[in-house]
């Protein structure tokens, strides 16, 4: 066997890490709108009608990361990671309007300091889907004036924790939140209104813009961006002009619209979350296409039914590179019971990142989602994204083979030679 180095070598100083969000891993997020929704009788009755056990859809203690963060950070360090994306839970900091809990701010300071001591760069998300229950009771993001409450919280966190933050992420996946909470009605507050979803999306864009300028005043040297869920979208009929228009429109809405509404100058970097490809199917006589169900012709999908399409990551990286901003992949992962599928997913997607780098895309870091098997929103506990398994009852951590595989990539700063 040749001892020649792998040709798939990444740039020096490339950031390698994992990502988590507070509500999904910390546990006992009692003052948030998500906690209230999980515990509600209406939610439980809805799950029972679907033949599901409500206990499997309650975050509860989650992964108990709130108390076990030192153990988890040590696992990051042992895995060679030099970056981590985490979120601050607003509902812990301000559980009731105007009531600020300094002890919770100090908790996050301790977490960030622990990461710094291990030379792990921090990507700190200020809002990852959850809101304080009191904020939601005031209308949440549907009310334009409510952004003042968010900015008040951002200002407090920036002044208290700014020295411990390397990158600010104001918002996580505003498009996903808008669609699932206000258009499809899957998430709280479970509204089904196109007009409401448009208003929320615009309000989030304005909130980001204002938060950007606030953060640059308080912590001028810290880059600020968002984590934007992007997807590779393709229409089947390459020869049909209208299908191309539909594909282009879908790509603009999914991958570019938030940048245009908030202003690309309020993004020092592009944080992108990539999971799957979307195929557009339009039947004769209809103007609007639908999303095709690719399982009917046996394409590779993950445990949530999303098509696994690594080349789509290359496509979006090359598309977004024309915005001339540093790119960090802030989420990329797979829900998979079989860890061999996770290993293949990591290898195949990182190969596409490498190809994009060679083609000129300014990618500077990659965070796998997720460090731990965690609570997965309305999907509950079934999806397993983590590099590390977590026992729901004892919270024992068990690194998977994929954890070690990813560690080896990080150590070599390169993919294995067999990736070719």
PEKA-V304765 format. One record per residue. N is the residue number from 1. RES is the residue in three letters. PHI is phi in radians with two decimals (* if undefined). D_CENTER is the distance of its C-alpha to the mean C-alpha in whole Angstrom. Layout:
# PEKA-V304765
N & RES & PHI & D_CENTER
N & RES & PHI & D_CENTER
This chain:
# PEKA-V304765
1 & UNK & * & 40
2 & UNK & -1.23 & 39
3 & UNK & -1.66 & 38
4 & UNK & -1.09 & 36
5 & UNK & -1.15 & 33
6 & UNK & -1.11 & 30
7 & UNK & -1.26 & 30
8 & UNK & -1.59 & 26
9 & UNK & -1.64 & 26
10 & UNK & -1.63 & 23
11 & UNK & -1.08 & 24
12 & UNK & -1.05 & 25
13 & UNK & 1.21 & 23
14 & UNK & -1.14 & 19
15 & UNK & -1.60 & 17
16 & UNK & -2.09 & 15
17 & UNK & -2.77 & 13
18 & UNK & -2.35 & 11
19 & UNK & -2.33 & 7
20 & UNK & -2.53 & 8
21 & UNK & -2.33 & 8
22 & UNK & -0.97 & 12
23 & UNK & -1.09 & 12
24 & UNK & -1.37 & 11
25 & UNK & -2.16 & 13
26 & UNK & -1.27 & 16
27 & UNK & 1.65 & 18
28 & UNK & 0.96 & 21
29 & UNK & -1.49 & 19
30 & UNK & -1.25 & 22
31 & UNK & -1.76 & 22
32 & UNK & -1.71 & 19
33 & UNK & -1.16 & 19
34 & UNK & -1.16 & 17
35 & UNK & -1.07 & 19
36 & UNK & -1.05 & 22
37 & UNK & -1.17 & 21
38 & UNK & -1.05 & 20
39 & UNK & -1.49 & 24
40 & UNK & -1.20 & 26
41 & UNK & -1.11 & 29
42 & UNK & -1.08 & 28
43 & UNK & -1.12 & 24
44 & UNK & -1.12 & 26
45 & UNK & -1.14 & 29
46 & UNK & -1.10 & 27
47 & UNK & -1.16 & 25
48 & UNK & -1.11 & 29
49 & UNK & -1.11 & 30
50 & UNK & -1.53 & 27
51 & UNK & 1.34 & 29
52 & UNK & -1.93 & 26
53 & UNK & -1.51 & 26
54 & UNK & -0.97 & 25
55 & UNK & -1.10 & 24
56 & UNK & -1.42 & 22
57 & UNK & -2.20 & 19
58 & UNK & -2.03 & 20
59 & UNK & -1.19 & 18
60 & UNK & 0.93 & 21
61 & UNK & -1.40 & 21
62 & UNK & 0.86 & 17
63 & UNK & -1.69 & 17
64 & UNK & 0.97 & 20
65 & UNK & -1.11 & 18
66 & UNK & -0.97 & 19
67 & UNK & -1.74 & 22
68 & UNK & -1.91 & 21
69 & UNK & -1.08 & 19
70 & UNK & -1.09 & 22
71 & UNK & -1.09 & 22
72 & UNK & -1.22 & 19
73 & UNK & -1.18 & 19
74 & UNK & -1.11 & 22
75 & UNK & -1.15 & 20
76 & UNK & -1.05 & 18
77 & UNK & -1.10 & 21
78 & UNK & -1.13 & 23
79 & UNK & -1.46 & 21
80 & UNK & 1.41 & 21
81 & UNK & -1.23 & 18
82 & UNK & -2.04 & 18
83 & UNK & -2.63 & 15
84 & UNK & -2.60 & 12
85 & UNK & -1.85 & 9
86 & UNK & -2.41 & 10
87 & UNK & -2.25 & 10
88 & UNK & -1.64 & 14
89 & UNK & -1.64 & 15
90 & UNK & -0.95 & 17
91 & UNK & -1.15 & 19
92 & UNK & -1.34 & 20
93 & UNK & -1.25 & 21
94 & UNK & -2.27 & 23
95 & UNK & -1.12 & 24
96 & UNK & -2.29 & 26
97 & UNK & -0.94 & 27
98 & UNK & 1.40 & 28
99 & UNK & -1.75 & 28
100 & UNK & -1.83 & 27
101 & UNK & -1.84 & 26
102 & UNK & -1.13 & 27
103 & UNK & -1.09 & 27
104 & UNK & -1.31 & 23
105 & UNK & -1.06 & 22
106 & UNK & -1.15 & 25
107 & UNK & -1.04 & 22
108 & UNK & -1.18 & 19
109 & UNK & -1.08 & 22
110 & UNK & -1.11 & 23
111 & UNK & -1.06 & 20
112 & UNK & -1.15 & 19
113 & UNK & -1.12 & 23
114 & UNK & -1.08 & 22
115 & UNK & -1.14 & 19
116 & UNK & -1.07 & 22
117 & UNK & -1.09 & 25
118 & UNK & -1.72 & 23
119 & UNK & 1.03 & 22
120 & UNK & -1.81 & 19
121 & UNK & -1.17 & 17
122 & UNK & -1.93 & 15
123 & UNK & -1.81 & 11
124 & UNK & -1.85 & 12
125 & UNK & -1.60 & 10
126 & UNK & -1.54 & 12
127 & UNK & -2.58 & 11
128 & UNK & -2.21 & 8
129 & UNK & 1.40 & 10
130 & UNK & -1.52 & 13
131 & UNK & -2.22 & 16
132 & UNK & -1.03 & 20
133 & UNK & -1.03 & 22
134 & UNK & -1.16 & 24
135 & UNK & -1.15 & 22
136 & UNK & -1.13 & 22
137 & UNK & -1.12 & 25
138 & UNK & -1.50 & 26
139 & UNK & 1.86 & 24
140 & UNK & 0.99 & 21
141 & UNK & -1.34 & 19
142 & UNK & -1.28 & 22
143 & UNK & -1.79 & 24
144 & UNK & -1.00 & 24
145 & UNK & -1.16 & 26
146 & UNK & -1.25 & 24
147 & UNK & -1.11 & 22
148 & UNK & -1.08 & 24
149 & UNK & -1.20 & 23
150 & UNK & -1.10 & 19
151 & UNK & -1.15 & 21
152 & UNK & -1.09 & 24
153 & UNK & -1.16 & 21
154 & UNK & -1.04 & 19
155 & UNK & -1.06 & 23
156 & UNK & -1.13 & 23
157 & UNK & -1.18 & 20
158 & UNK & -1.06 & 21
159 & UNK & -1.24 & 25
160 & UNK & -1.45 & 24
161 & UNK & -2.02 & 21
162 & UNK & -0.84 & 21
163 & UNK & -1.10 & 23
164 & UNK & -1.78 & 21
165 & UNK & -1.98 & 18
166 & UNK & -1.69 & 18
167 & UNK & -2.41 & 15
168 & UNK & -1.71 & 14
169 & UNK & -2.06 & 10
170 & UNK & -1.19 & 12
171 & UNK & -2.37 & 10
172 & UNK & -1.83 & 6
173 & UNK & 0.78 & 7
174 & UNK & -1.02 & 10
175 & UNK & -1.18 & 12
176 & UNK & -1.13 & 10
177 & UNK & -1.04 & 11
178 & UNK & -1.03 & 14
179 & UNK & -1.21 & 15
180 & UNK & -1.38 & 14
181 & UNK & -1.63 & 16
182 & UNK & -2.12 & 19
183 & UNK & -1.90 & 20
184 & UNK & -1.46 & 19
185 & UNK & 1.31 & 20
186 & UNK & -1.43 & 18
187 & UNK & -1.93 & 16
188 & UNK & -1.08 & 18
189 & UNK & -1.56 & 20
190 & UNK & 1.00 & 21
191 & UNK & -1.63 & 22
192 & UNK & -2.23 & 23
193 & UNK & -2.57 & 24
194 & UNK & -1.07 & 23
195 & UNK & -1.11 & 25
196 & UNK & -1.11 & 23
197 & UNK & -1.13 & 20
198 & UNK & -1.13 & 21
199 & UNK & -1.06 & 22
200 & UNK & -1.12 & 19
201 & UNK & -1.07 & 17
202 & UNK & -1.13 & 20
203 & UNK & -1.11 & 20
204 & UNK & -1.16 & 16
205 & UNK & -1.10 & 17
206 & UNK & -1.17 & 20
207 & UNK & -1.14 & 18
208 & UNK & -1.08 & 16
209 & UNK & -1.02 & 20
210 & UNK & -1.18 & 21
211 & UNK & -1.15 & 19
212 & UNK & -1.00 & 19
213 & UNK & -1.15 & 23
214 & UNK & -1.11 & 23
215 & UNK & -1.13 & 21
216 & UNK & -1.23 & 23
217 & UNK & -1.27 & 26
218 & UNK & -1.42 & 25
219 & UNK & -2.26 & 23
220 & UNK & -1.05 & 25
221 & UNK & -1.53 & 24
222 & UNK & -1.64 & 20
223 & UNK & -1.13 & 18
224 & UNK & -2.22 & 16
225 & UNK & -2.78 & 13
226 & UNK & -2.20 & 10
227 & UNK & -1.86 & 6
228 & UNK & -1.89 & 8
229 & UNK & -1.26 & 7
230 & UNK & -2.09 & 10
231 & UNK & -2.52 & 13
232 & UNK & -1.58 & 16
233 & UNK & -2.13 & 19
234 & UNK & -2.51 & 23
235 & UNK & -1.58 & 26
236 & UNK & -1.22 & 28
237 & UNK & -1.52 & 31
238 & UNK & -1.33 & 32
239 & UNK & -1.63 & 35
240 & UNK & -1.78 & 34
241 & UNK & -1.03 & 34
242 & UNK & -1.13 & 32
243 & UNK & -1.12 & 29
244 & UNK & -1.15 & 29
245 & UNK & -1.09 & 28
246 & UNK & -1.11 & 26
247 & UNK & -1.11 & 24
248 & UNK & -1.08 & 24
249 & UNK & -1.08 & 23
250 & UNK & -1.12 & 20
251 & UNK & -1.17 & 19
252 & UNK & -1.09 & 19
253 & UNK & -1.12 & 18
254 & UNK & -1.30 & 14
255 & UNK & -1.89 & 14
256 & UNK & -2.19 & 17
257 & UNK & -1.06 & 18
258 & UNK & -1.11 & 15
259 & UNK & -1.09 & 17
260 & UNK & -1.25 & 20
261 & UNK & -1.24 & 20
262 & UNK & -1.53 & 19
263 & UNK & 1.62 & 21
264 & UNK & -1.09 & 20
265 & UNK & -1.22 & 22
266 & UNK & -1.63 & 19
267 & UNK & -2.30 & 17
268 & UNK & -1.31 & 18
269 & UNK & -2.61 & 15
270 & UNK & -1.92 & 13
271 & UNK & -1.64 & 9
272 & UNK & -2.11 & 8
273 & UNK & -1.95 & 6
274 & UNK & -2.23 & 9
275 & UNK & -2.28 & 10
276 & UNK & -2.73 & 13
277 & UNK & -1.88 & 16
278 & UNK & -2.04 & 18
279 & UNK & -1.94 & 22
280 & UNK & -1.70 & 24
281 & UNK & -2.07 & 27
282 & UNK & -2.09 & 30
283 & UNK & -1.54 & 33
284 & UNK & -1.02 & 36
285 & UNK & 1.54 & 37
286 & UNK & -2.01 & 34
287 & UNK & -1.44 & 32
288 & UNK & -1.64 & 28
289 & UNK & -1.39 & 27
290 & UNK & -2.06 & 25
291 & UNK & -1.41 & 22
292 & UNK & -1.29 & 24
293 & UNK & -1.54 & 24
294 & UNK & -1.32 & 24
295 & UNK & -1.17 & 25
296 & UNK & -1.18 & 28
297 & UNK & -2.09 & 29
298 & UNK & 1.06 & 27
299 & UNK & -1.32 & 24
300 & UNK & -1.20 & 22
301 & UNK & -2.30 & 19
302 & UNK & -1.57 & 17
303 & UNK & -1.19 & 18
304 & UNK & -1.79 & 16
305 & UNK & 1.48 & 18
306 & UNK & -1.45 & 16
307 & UNK & -1.20 & 18
308 & UNK & -1.51 & 17
309 & UNK & -2.49 & 18
310 & UNK & -1.00 & 17
311 & UNK & -1.10 & 19
312 & UNK & -1.06 & 17
313 & UNK & -1.14 & 15
314 & UNK & -1.02 & 18
315 & UNK & -1.03 & 19
316 & UNK & -1.25 & 16
317 & UNK & -1.11 & 16
318 & UNK & -1.21 & 20
319 & UNK & -1.12 & 20
320 & UNK & -1.31 & 17
321 & UNK & -1.11 & 20
322 & UNK & -1.29 & 22
323 & UNK & -1.46 & 21
324 & UNK & 1.04 & 22
325 & UNK & -2.19 & 19
326 & UNK & -1.00 & 17
327 & UNK & -2.03 & 14
328 & UNK & -2.14 & 12
329 & UNK & -1.41 & 9
330 & UNK & -1.60 & 6
331 & UNK & -2.69 & 5
332 & UNK & -2.86 & 8
333 & UNK & -2.90 & 10
334 & UNK & -2.43 & 12
335 & UNK & -1.42 & 14
336 & UNK & -2.61 & 17
337 & UNK & -1.23 & 20
338 & UNK & -1.69 & 22
339 & UNK & -1.18 & 21
340 & UNK & -1.05 & 23
341 & UNK & -1.18 & 20
342 & UNK & -1.18 & 17
343 & UNK & -1.07 & 20
344 & UNK & -1.11 & 20
345 & UNK & -1.06 & 17
346 & UNK & -1.07 & 16
347 & UNK & -1.06 & 20
348 & UNK & -1.18 & 19
349 & UNK & -1.32 & 16
350 & UNK & -1.20 & 17
351 & UNK & -1.09 & 21
352 & UNK & -1.22 & 19
353 & UNK & -1.09 & 18
354 & UNK & -1.04 & 21
355 & UNK & -1.06 & 23
356 & UNK & -1.12 & 21
357 & UNK & -1.04 & 22
358 & UNK & -1.12 & 25
359 & UNK & -1.52 & 25
360 & UNK & 1.87 & 24
361 & UNK & -1.22 & 21
362 & UNK & -1.45 & 20
363 & UNK & -1.41 & 17
364 & UNK & -2.11 & 17
365 & UNK & -3.02 & 14
366 & UNK & -2.50 & 12
367 & UNK & -2.08 & 10
368 & UNK & -1.32 & 10
369 & UNK & -1.81 & 7
370 & UNK & -2.37 & 9
371 & UNK & -1.04 & 12
372 & UNK & -2.12 & 14
373 & UNK & -1.14 & 14
374 & UNK & -2.33 & 13
375 & UNK & -1.19 & 13
376 & UNK & -2.03 & 11
377 & UNK & 0.89 & 12
378 & UNK & -1.25 & 15
379 & UNK & -1.48 & 15
380 & UNK & 1.24 & 16
381 & UNK & -1.68 & 17
382 & UNK & -1.19 & 18
383 & UNK & -1.12 & 15
384 & UNK & -2.10 & 15
385 & UNK & -1.60 & 12
386 & UNK & -1.29 & 13
387 & UNK & -1.36 & 16
388 & UNK & -2.22 & 18
389 & UNK & -1.35 & 19
390 & UNK & -2.25 & 20
391 & UNK & -1.25 & 23
392 & UNK & -1.13 & 22
393 & UNK & -1.71 & 26
394 & UNK & -1.71 & 26
395 & UNK & 1.11 & 23
396 & UNK & -1.13 & 24
397 & UNK & -1.64 & 22
398 & UNK & -2.35 & 23
399 & UNK & -1.05 & 21
400 & UNK & -1.58 & 21
401 & UNK & -1.04 & 23
402 & UNK & -1.12 & 19
403 & UNK & -1.04 & 19
404 & UNK & -1.23 & 22
405 & UNK & -1.10 & 22
406 & UNK & -1.13 & 19
407 & UNK & -1.02 & 21
408 & UNK & -1.14 & 24
409 & UNK & -1.09 & 22
410 & UNK & -1.09 & 21
411 & UNK & -1.06 & 24
412 & UNK & -1.44 & 26
413 & UNK & 0.94 & 23
414 & UNK & -2.83 & 24
415 & UNK & -1.38 & 24
416 & UNK & -1.03 & 26
417 & UNK & -1.07 & 29
418 & UNK & -1.30 & 29
419 & UNK & -1.13 & 26
420 & UNK & -1.14 & 29
